[in-house]
């Protein structure tokens, strides 16, 4: 039963982290209409040593699954209408299956852009803790070791931030004004079509500020969530925040969260409204000439119990603009003291 629960959780997390490719391939551009595609592939050799479960070696995906995405836009008078769909694939098939590679549609939304900003409607990543996870410098690596689990590894989910799970939503984003932008959205609740407690929609918001200075940049963000617990019907709320500064090849990122009634693993899930959790993630990196080294430490506490934590060191090498080679070492410890060590060596290809 324990292994089955771990598999289900891993599959749930595999339903959702994204970093869109930096340079999509344009397939069509005519009469104000564009169509492009982007994608990501990765695989790692992973050796994991767990105090309880023992030693294991595998070839598996990292924190991000493999995906292909399609983007469309069309300028019509003063409005630009568009949309995105992305399809995420696990390379690790289920137990005793010849081939059952799961395909997950994480994004399927339309957008309307104008002088007023943007309205997005459909399925996309949540706003709450969104920038916390997209700012993780281990996004293209592995992160939290998960022995005997299917799908992706966990990055810093549950040891630094909850995961901004994709969800049905209607979201408004303001224009960027002097570096400031605000996003507010109404999202489908934890219960979905299930009647009963937690059937009220959730409200989420995030404000970001970005500025460049001579030789560097600074970014800060603050997000929030408010809704209803699907467990006891009580109110739930959360606060997520962070900042990043980069200069002369060095980068430092610190983020955190403090919440009541929201899962410390999947941010769209609720717990009892009296369950408190908080955590933080700090990372430092230096990059030059295609080489980048990252140091990372994260912790999460639930109801004041001993923290689950992880520390990592990772090395990234850019072979070219699309191909990265990655080596990473992670050490995690649960609140009960169980320790897991992991070494991962792999590659990521994006376009």
Beta strands, then each sheet from edge to edge (+ up, - down):
strand 1: 25-30
strand 2: 33-50
strand 3: 54-60
strand 4: 66-76
strand 5: 79-89
strand 6: 103-114
strand 7: 117-125
strand 8: 166-173
strand 9: 180-187
strand 10: 202-213
strand 11: 216-228
strand 12: 235-247
strand 13: 250-260
strand 14: 276-288
strand 15: 291-302
strand 16: 308-318
strand 17: 323-333
strand 18: 339-350
sheet 1: 1+ 2- 3+
sheet 2: 1+ 2- 4+ 5- 6+ 7- 8+ 9- 10+ 11- 12+ 13- 14+ 15- 16+ 17- 18+
end
